[in-house]
Amino acid sequence: MKVKWLPALLAIAVTAGETGVALADHRRHQDEKWEDEYWDGPCRVKEVADGNQYKKEIKCPDGRGRSWKGGEWKREFRDGPCRVKIEAKRDEYKEESKCEGWDD
């Protein structure tokens, strides 16, 4: 008698375990502060995380190498417990996220 459901059960167990580890890792690092600056082609990128806040700023000289749509625009929305604000110009992109209600 062959057991056909065993590989599927193992795949589900491994996926569930990995998801749990990722959530635990996020909660463990949620209070940490970090900052990173790097170049993405001709654009300079700066990312800052501080607890429940995250900021990303991209500056591209003369708009070359940008990955967002052109023109000037703003957007605000909620993503679960987070409030996200995005502001874009021809040569600059700013994203700010503030999250509330994280439970430990």
N, CA, C and O atoms as a GROMACS GRO file, in nm:
protein
  416
    1MET      N    1   0.085  -0.118   0.000
    1MET     CA    2   0.000   0.000   0.000
    1MET      C    3   0.089   0.124   0.000
    1MET      O    4   0.174   0.140   0.088
    2LYS      N    5   0.070   0.211  -0.097
    2LYS     CA    6   0.150   0.333  -0.108
    2LYS      C    7   0.078   0.449  -0.039
    2LYS      O    8  -0.044   0.459  -0.041
    3VAL      N    9   0.158   0.534   0.022
    3VAL     CA   10   0.103   0.652   0.089
    3VAL      C   11   0.128   0.772  -0.002
    3VAL      O   12   0.241   0.821  -0.009
    4LYS      N   13   0.023   0.819  -0.070
    4LYS     CA   14   0.038   0.929  -0.167
    4LYS      C   15   0.028   1.066  -0.102
    4LYS      O   16   0.076   1.164  -0.158
    5TRP      N   17  -0.031   1.075   0.014
    5TRP     CA   18  -0.053   1.204   0.078
    5TRP      C   19   0.066   1.250   0.162
    5TRP      O   20   0.071   1.366   0.202
    6LEU      N   21   0.161   1.162   0.189
    6LEU     CA   22   0.274   1.196   0.275
    6LEU      C   23   0.359   1.311   0.221
    6LEU      O   24   0.392   1.402   0.298
    7PRO      N   25   0.398   1.312   0.090
    7PRO     CA   26   0.476   1.427   0.040
    7PRO      C   27   0.401   1.560   0.052
    7PRO      O   28   0.462   1.662   0.084
    8ALA      N   29   0.270   1.559   0.027
    8ALA     CA   30   0.192   1.682   0.038
    8ALA      C   31   0.187   1.729   0.183
    8ALA      O   32   0.197   1.849   0.210
    9LEU      N   33   0.172   1.636   0.276
    9LEU     CA   34   0.168   1.670   0.418
    9LEU      C   35   0.302   1.728   0.463
    9LEU      O   36   0.305   1.824   0.540
   10LEU      N   37   0.412   1.671   0.418
   10LEU     CA   38   0.544   1.724   0.452
   10LEU      C   39   0.564   1.864   0.396
   10LEU      O   40   0.621   1.951   0.463
   11ALA      N   41   0.519   1.887   0.273
   11ALA     CA   42   0.533   2.020   0.212
   11ALA      C   43   0.455   2.124   0.290
   11ALA      O   44   0.504   2.235   0.312
   12ILE      N   45   0.335   2.089   0.333
   12ILE     CA   46   0.254   2.182   0.412
   12ILE      C   47   0.320   2.210   0.546
   12ILE      O   48   0.323   2.325   0.591
   13ALA      N   49   0.373   2.107   0.612
   13ALA     CA   50   0.438   2.125   0.742
   13ALA      C   51   0.561   2.213   0.730
   13ALA      O   52   0.583   2.298   0.816
   14VAL      N   53   0.641   2.194   0.627
   14VAL     CA   54   0.761   2.275   0.608
   14VAL      C   55   0.724   2.420   0.580
   14VAL      O   56   0.785   2.511   0.636
   15THR      N   57   0.624   2.443   0.495
   15THR     CA   58   0.581   2.579   0.463
   15THR      C   59   0.527   2.649   0.588
   15THR      O   60   0.560   2.766   0.612
   16ALA      N   61   0.446   2.580   0.666
   16ALA     CA   62   0.391   2.640   0.788
   16ALA      C   63   0.502   2.673   0.886
   16ALA      O   64   0.499   2.778   0.951
   17GLY      N   65   0.601   2.586   0.897
   17GLY     CA   66   0.714   2.612   0.987
   17GLY      C   67   0.793   2.733   0.944
   17GLY      O   68   0.833   2.814   1.027
   18GLU      N   69   0.818   2.746   0.814
   18GLU     CA   70   0.894   2.861   0.763
   18GLU      C   71   0.817   2.990   0.784
   18GLU      O   72   0.878   3.092   0.818
   19THR      N   73   0.686   2.988   0.766
   19THR     CA   74   0.605   3.108   0.787
   19THR      C   75   0.610   3.151   0.933
   19THR      O   76   0.623   3.269   0.963
   20GLY      N   77   0.601   3.055   1.023
   20GLY     CA   78   0.609   3.087   1.166
   20GLY      C   79   0.743   3.146   1.203
   20GLY      O   80   0.749   3.239   1.284
   21VAL      N   81   0.850   3.095   1.146
   21VAL     CA   82   0.983   3.147   1.173
   21VAL      C   83   0.994   3.290   1.122
   21VAL      O   84   1.052   3.376   1.189
   22ALA      N   85   0.940   3.318   1.002
   22ALA     CA   86   0.946   3.453   0.947
   22ALA      C   87   0.869   3.552   1.035
   22ALA      O   88   0.918   3.662   1.059
   23LEU      N   89   0.751   3.514   1.083
   23LEU     CA   90   0.675   3.603   1.170
   23LEU      C   91   0.747   3.626   1.301
   23LEU      O   92   0.752   3.740   1.350
   24ALA      N   93   0.804   3.523   1.360
   24ALA     CA   94   0.877   3.539   1.485
   24ALA      C   95   0.999   3.626   1.464
   24ALA      O   96   1.031   3.709   1.549
   25ASP      N   97   1.068   3.610   1.351
   25ASP     CA   98   1.185   3.691   1.321
   25ASP      C   99   1.147   3.837   1.307
   25ASP      O  100   1.218   3.924   1.358
   26HIS      N  101   1.035   3.866   1.240
   26HIS     CA  102   0.990   4.005   1.224
   26HIS      C  103   0.963   4.067   1.360
   26HIS      O  104   1.005   4.180   1.387
   27ARG      N  105   0.892   3.996   1.446
   27ARG     CA  106   0.859   4.051   1.576
   27ARG      C  107   0.981   4.072   1.663
   27ARG      O  108   0.986   4.166   1.741
   28ARG      N  109   1.080   3.985   1.650
   28ARG     CA  110   1.202   3.998   1.729
   28ARG      C  111   1.279   4.123   1.686
   28ARG      O  112   1.339   4.190   1.770
   29HIS      N  113   1.277   4.155   1.557
   29HIS     CA  114   1.355   4.268   1.505
   29HIS      C  115   1.275   4.396   1.491
   29HIS      O  116   1.328   4.497   1.444
   30GLN      N  117   1.149   4.395   1.531
   30GLN     CA  118   1.065   4.511   1.511
   30GLN      C  119   1.112   4.632   1.591
   30GLN      O  120   1.088   4.745   1.549
   31ASP      N  121   1.178   4.612   1.705
   31ASP     CA  122   1.224   4.724   1.786
   31ASP      C  123   1.366   4.769   1.752
   31ASP      O  124   1.415   4.866   1.808
   32GLU      N  125   1.430   4.700   1.660
   32GLU     CA  126   1.566   4.736   1.622
   32GLU      C  127   1.567   4.856   1.528
   32GLU      O  128   1.471   4.880   1.455
   33LYS      N  129   1.676   4.930   1.531
   33LYS     CA  130   1.695   5.043   1.440
   33LYS      C  131   1.802   5.005   1.340
   33LYS      O  132   1.902   4.944   1.378
   34TRP      N  133   1.782   5.040   1.214
   34TRP     CA  134   1.886   5.018   1.114
   34TRP      C  135   1.872   5.122   1.003
   34TRP      O  136   1.765   5.178   0.980
   35GLU      N  137   1.982   5.144   0.936
   35GLU     CA  138   1.989   5.242   0.828
   35GLU      C  139   2.079   5.185   0.719
   35GLU      O  140   2.182   5.124   0.749
   36ASP      N  141   2.041   5.205   0.595
   36ASP     CA  142   2.119   5.153   0.483
   36ASP      C  143   2.118   5.255   0.369
   36ASP      O  144   2.013   5.311   0.336
   37GLU      N  145   2.234   5.277   0.310
   37GLU     CA  146   2.246   5.364   0.193
   37GLU      C  147   2.321   5.287   0.086
   37GLU      O  148   2.422   5.222   0.113
   38TYR      N  149   2.270   5.295  -0.038
   38TYR     CA  150   2.334   5.226  -0.148
   38TYR      C  151   2.294   5.290  -0.280
   38TYR      O  152   2.203   5.373  -0.285
   39TRP      N  153   2.362   5.250  -0.386
   39TRP     CA  154   2.332   5.298  -0.521
   39TRP      C  155   2.256   5.190  -0.596
   39TRP      O  156   2.291   5.072  -0.589
   40ASP      N  157   2.154   5.230  -0.668
   40ASP     CA  158   2.079   5.140  -0.757
   40ASP      C  159   2.088   5.202  -0.896
   40ASP      O  160   2.006   5.285  -0.934
   41GLY      N  161   2.189   5.162  -0.970
   41GLY     CA  162   2.217   5.226  -1.098
   41GLY      C  163   2.262   5.369  -1.070
   41GLY      O  164   2.350   5.391  -0.987
   42PRO      N  165   2.203   5.468  -1.140
   42PRO     CA  166   2.241   5.607  -1.115
   42PRO      C  167   2.170   5.669  -0.994
   42PRO      O  168   2.196   5.785  -0.960
   43CYS      N  169   2.082   5.594  -0.928
   43CYS     CA  170   2.002   5.647  -0.819
   43CYS      C  171   2.061   5.613  -0.682
   43CYS      O  172   2.114   5.504  -0.661
   44ARG      N  173   2.052   5.708  -0.591
   44ARG     CA  174   2.098   5.688  -0.453
   44ARG      C  175   1.977   5.653  -0.367
   44ARG      O  176   1.876   5.724  -0.368
   45VAL      N  177   1.987   5.544  -0.293
   45VAL     CA  178   1.875   5.494  -0.212
   45VAL      C  179   1.915   5.499  -0.065
   45VAL      O  180   2.026   5.459  -0.029
   46LYS      N  181   1.824   5.548   0.020
   46LYS     CA  182   1.846   5.550   0.164
   46LYS      C  183   1.723   5.490   0.230
   46LYS      O  184   1.611   5.534   0.206
   47GLU      N  185   1.746   5.389   0.315
   47GLU     CA  186   1.638   5.323   0.389
   47GLU      C  187   1.667   5.334   0.538
   47GLU      O  188   1.780   5.313   0.581
   48VAL      N  189   1.564   5.366   0.616
   48VAL     CA  190   1.578   5.379   0.760
   48VAL      C  191   1.458   5.310   0.825
   48VAL      O  192   1.344   5.336   0.788
   49ALA      N  193   1.484   5.224   0.922
   49ALA     CA  194   1.378   5.159   0.999
   49ALA      C  195   1.403   5.187   1.146
   49ALA      O  196   1.516   5.176   1.194
   50ASP      N  197   1.298   5.222   1.216
   50ASP     CA  198   1.309   5.253   1.359
   50ASP      C  199   1.181   5.203   1.427
   50ASP      O  200   1.081   5.275   1.432
   51GLY      N  201   1.184   5.083   1.479
   51GLY     CA  202   1.067   5.026   1.544
   51GLY      C  203   0.955   5.005   1.445
   51GLY      O  204   0.968   4.924   1.354
   52ASN      N  205   0.846   5.077   1.461
   52ASN     CA  206   0.729   5.062   1.375
   52ASN      C  207   0.728   5.160   1.257
   52ASN      O  208   0.626   5.174   1.190
   53GLN      N  209   0.839   5.228   1.232
   53GLN     CA  210   0.846   5.324   1.122
   53GLN      C  211   0.949   5.278   1.020
   53GLN      O  212   1.052   5.221   1.055
   54TYR      N  213   0.919   5.306   0.893
   54TYR     CA  214   1.010   5.272   0.785
   54TYR      C  215   1.007   5.387   0.684
   54TYR      O  216   0.900   5.435   0.648
   55LYS      N  217   1.124   5.430   0.640
   55LYS     CA  218   1.133   5.537   0.540
   55LYS      C  219   1.229   5.494   0.430
   55LYS      O  220   1.333   5.432   0.455
   56LYS      N  221   1.192   5.527   0.308
   56LYS     CA  222   1.276   5.498   0.192
   56LYS      C  223   1.278   5.622   0.105
   56LYS      O  224   1.173   5.679   0.074
   57GLU      N  225   1.398   5.664   0.065
   57GLU     CA  226   1.413   5.782  -0.019
   57GLU      C  227   1.507   5.747  -0.134
   57GLU      O  228   1.617   5.697  -0.114
   58ILE      N  229   1.460   5.775  -0.256
   58ILE     CA  230   1.540   5.749  -0.375
   58ILE      C  231   1.558   5.880  -0.449
   58ILE      O  232   1.461   5.951  -0.476
   59LYS      N  233   1.682   5.913  -0.482
   59LYS     CA  234   1.712   6.034  -0.558
   59LYS      C  235   1.787   5.995  -0.684
   59LYS      O  236   1.893   5.933  -0.678
   60CYS      N  237   1.730   6.032  -0.799
   60CYS     CA  238   1.790   6.003  -0.929
   60CYS      C  239   1.823   6.135  -0.998
   60CYS      O  240   1.734   6.217  -1.017
   61PRO      N  241   1.948   6.158  -1.036
   61PRO     CA  242   1.984   6.284  -1.102
   61PRO      C  243   1.910   6.298  -1.235
   61PRO      O  244   1.917   6.211  -1.321
   62ASP      N  245   1.839   6.409  -1.250
   62ASP     CA  246   1.761   6.440  -1.371
   62ASP      C  247   1.656   6.335  -1.404
   62ASP      O  248   1.609   6.329  -1.517
   63GLY      N  249   1.619   6.250  -1.306
   63GLY     CA  250   1.515   6.149  -1.328
   63GLY      C  251   1.562   6.026  -1.406
   63GLY      O  252   1.481   5.939  -1.437
   64ARG      N  253   1.692   6.018  -1.437
   64ARG     CA  254   1.742   5.901  -1.510
   64ARG      C  255   1.746   5.780  -1.418
   64ARG      O  256   1.791   5.789  -1.304
   65GLY      N  257   1.698   5.666  -1.466
   65GLY     CA  258   1.702   5.542  -1.391
   65GLY      C  259   1.588   5.523  -1.294
   65GLY      O  260   1.584   5.424  -1.222
   66ARG      N  261   1.493   5.615  -1.291
   66ARG     CA  262   1.383   5.601  -1.196
   66ARG      C  263   1.293   5.484  -1.235
   66ARG      O  264   1.284   5.448  -1.352
   67SER      N  265   1.227   5.426  -1.135
   67SER     CA  266   1.139   5.312  -1.160
   67SER      C  267   0.992   5.346  -1.133
   67SER      O  268   0.906   5.258  -1.145
   68TRP      N  269   0.961   5.469  -1.097
   68TRP     CA  270   0.823   5.511  -1.072
   68TRP      C  271   0.774   5.594  -1.189
   68TRP      O  272   0.853   5.648  -1.267
   69LYS      N  273   0.640   5.604  -1.201
   69LYS     CA  274   0.584   5.680  -1.312
   69LYS      C  275   0.619   5.827  -1.300
   69LYS      O  276   0.636   5.879  -1.190
   70GLY      N  277   0.629   5.893  -1.412
   70GLY     CA  278   0.673   6.032  -1.416
   70GLY      C  279   0.572   6.129  -1.360
   70GLY      O  280   0.459   6.092  -1.327
   71GLY      N  281   0.613   6.252  -1.350
   71GLY     CA  282   0.527   6.357  -1.297
   71GLY      C  283   0.534   6.365  -1.145
   71GLY      O  284   0.605   6.288  -1.080
   72GLU      N  285   0.459   6.460  -1.091
   72GLU     CA  286   0.453   6.478  -0.947
   72GLU      C  287   0.322   6.419  -0.897
   72GLU      O  288   0.216   6.449  -0.952
   73TRP      N  289   0.328   6.333  -0.794
   73TRP     CA  290   0.206   6.274  -0.740
   73TRP      C  291   0.228   6.231  -0.595
   73TRP      O  292   0.341   6.213  -0.550
   74LYS      N  293   0.116   6.216  -0.522
   74LYS     CA  294   0.117   6.173  -0.384
   74LYS      C  295   0.010   6.066  -0.367
   74LYS      O  296  -0.091   6.064  -0.438
   75ARG      N  297   0.034   5.976  -0.272
   75ARG     CA  298  -0.062   5.870  -0.246
   75ARG      C  299  -0.054   5.834  -0.097
   75ARG      O  300   0.055   5.821  -0.042
   76GLU      N  301  -0.168   5.819  -0.033
   76GLU     CA  302  -0.175   5.776   0.107
   76GLU      C  303  -0.276   5.663   0.115
   76GLU      O  304  -0.384   5.670   0.056
   77PHE      N  305  -0.240   5.557   0.190
   77PHE     CA  306  -0.330   5.444   0.205
   77PHE      C  307  -0.290   5.364   0.329
   77PHE      O  308  -0.185   5.387   0.388
   78ARG      N  309  -0.377   5.270   0.366
   78ARG     CA  310  -0.350   5.181   0.478
   78ARG      C  311  -0.319   5.042   0.423
   78ARG      O  312  -0.382   4.995   0.329
   79ASP      N  313  -0.221   4.978   0.484
   79ASP     CA  314  -0.185   4.841   0.451
   79ASP      C  315  -0.188   4.763   0.582
   79ASP      O  316  -0.088   4.754   0.653
   80GLY      N  317  -0.304   4.707   0.614
   80GLY     CA  318  -0.322   4.641   0.743
   80GLY      C  319  -0.311   4.744   0.853
   80GLY      O  320  -0.381   4.845   0.849
   81PRO      N  321  -0.224   4.721   0.954
   81PRO     CA  322  -0.212   4.817   1.063
   81PRO      C  323  -0.119   4.934   1.030
   81PRO      O  324  -0.090   5.015   1.117
   82CYS      N  325  -0.073   4.943   0.906
   82CYS     CA  326   0.024   5.046   0.868
   82CYS      C  327  -0.039   5.155   0.782
   82CYS      O  328  -0.124   5.128   0.698
   83ARG      N  329   0.004   5.278   0.806
   83ARG     CA  330  -0.035   5.392   0.722
   83ARG      C  331   0.086   5.424   0.634
   83ARG      O  332   0.196   5.447   0.684
   84VAL      N  333   0.063   5.424   0.503
   84VAL     CA  334   0.171   5.443   0.406
   84VAL      C  335   0.149   5.573   0.331
   84VAL      O  336   0.039   5.602   0.284
   85LYS      N  337   0.256   5.652   0.319
   85LYS     CA  338   0.253   5.776   0.242
   85LYS      C  339   0.362   5.768   0.136
   85LYS      O  340   0.478   5.737   0.168
   86ILE      N  341   0.326   5.796   0.012
   86ILE     CA  342   0.423   5.796  -0.097
   86ILE      C  343   0.415   5.931  -0.167
   86ILE      O  344   0.306   5.980  -0.197
   87GLU      N  345   0.530   5.989  -0.191
   87GLU     CA  346   0.540   6.118  -0.260
   87GLU      C  347   0.646   6.104  -0.369
   87GLU      O  348   0.759   6.063  -0.341
   88ALA      N  349   0.611   6.139  -0.491
   88ALA     CA  350   0.707   6.124  -0.601
   88ALA      C  351   0.716   6.252  -0.682
   88ALA      O  352   0.618   6.324  -0.702
   89LYS      N  353   0.836   6.278  -0.726
   89LYS     CA  354   0.864   6.387  -0.818
   89LYS      C  355   0.944   6.328  -0.934
   89LYS      O  356   0.969   6.207  -0.936
   90ARG      N  357   0.981   6.409  -1.026
   90ARG     CA  358   1.055   6.361  -1.143
   90ARG      C  359   1.184   6.290  -1.105
   90ARG      O  360   1.220   6.188  -1.164
   91ASP      N  361   1.256   6.345  -1.006
   91ASP     CA  362   1.387   6.292  -0.970
   91ASP      C  363   1.396   6.241  -0.826
   91ASP      O  364   1.505   6.209  -0.779
   92GLU      N  365   1.282   6.234  -0.756
   92GLU     CA  366   1.286   6.196  -0.615
   92GLU      C  367   1.161   6.115  -0.578
   92GLU      O  368   1.051   6.146  -0.623
   93TYR      N  369   1.180   6.012  -0.496
   93TYR     CA  370   1.072   5.924  -0.450
   93TYR      C  371   1.087   5.905  -0.299
   93TYR      O  372   1.195   5.869  -0.252
   94LYS      N  373   0.979   5.929  -0.224
   94LYS     CA  374   0.982   5.911  -0.079
   94LYS      C  375   0.865   5.823  -0.038
   94LYS      O  376   0.751   5.844  -0.081
   95GLU      N  377   0.895   5.724   0.045
   95GLU     CA  378   0.793   5.635   0.099
   95GLU      C  379   0.811   5.629   0.250
   95GLU      O  380   0.922   5.609   0.300
   96GLU      N  381   0.701   5.645   0.322
   96GLU     CA  382   0.704   5.642   0.467
   96GLU      C  383   0.592   5.553   0.518
   96GLU      O  384   0.478   5.565   0.473
   97SER      N  385   0.623   5.465   0.610
   97SER     CA  386   0.525   5.372   0.664
   97SER      C  387   0.531   5.376   0.816
   97SER      O  388   0.639   5.365   0.875
   98LYS      N  389   0.415   5.391   0.880
   98LYS     CA  390   0.405   5.389   1.026
   98LYS      C  391   0.302   5.284   1.062
   98LYS      O  392   0.187   5.289   1.017
   99CYS      N  393   0.342   5.189   1.145
   99CYS     CA  394   0.254   5.078   1.182
   99CYS      C  395   0.213   5.090   1.328
   99CYS      O  396   0.292   5.131   1.414
  100GLU      N  397   0.090   5.055   1.354
  100GLU     CA  398   0.036   5.058   1.490
  100GLU      C  399  -0.028   4.924   1.521
  100GLU      O  400  -0.073   4.854   1.431
  101GLY      N  401  -0.031   4.890   1.648
  101GLY     CA  402  -0.104   4.772   1.689
  101GLY      C  403  -0.031   4.640   1.673
  101GLY      O  404  -0.096   4.536   1.663
  102TRP      N  405   0.102   4.640   1.671
  102TRP     CA  406   0.175   4.514   1.666
  102TRP      C  407   0.167   4.449   1.804
  102TRP      O  408   0.202   4.510   1.905
  103ASP      N  409   0.122   4.325   1.807
  103ASP     CA  410   0.113   4.251   1.934
  103ASP      C  411   0.229   4.155   1.946
  103ASP      O  412   0.270   4.096   1.846
  104ASP      N  413   0.282   4.138   2.065
  104ASP     CA  414   0.389   4.040   2.088
  104ASP      C  415   0.333   3.918   2.156
  104ASP      O  416   0.407   3.824   2.184
   0.00000   0.00000   0.00000
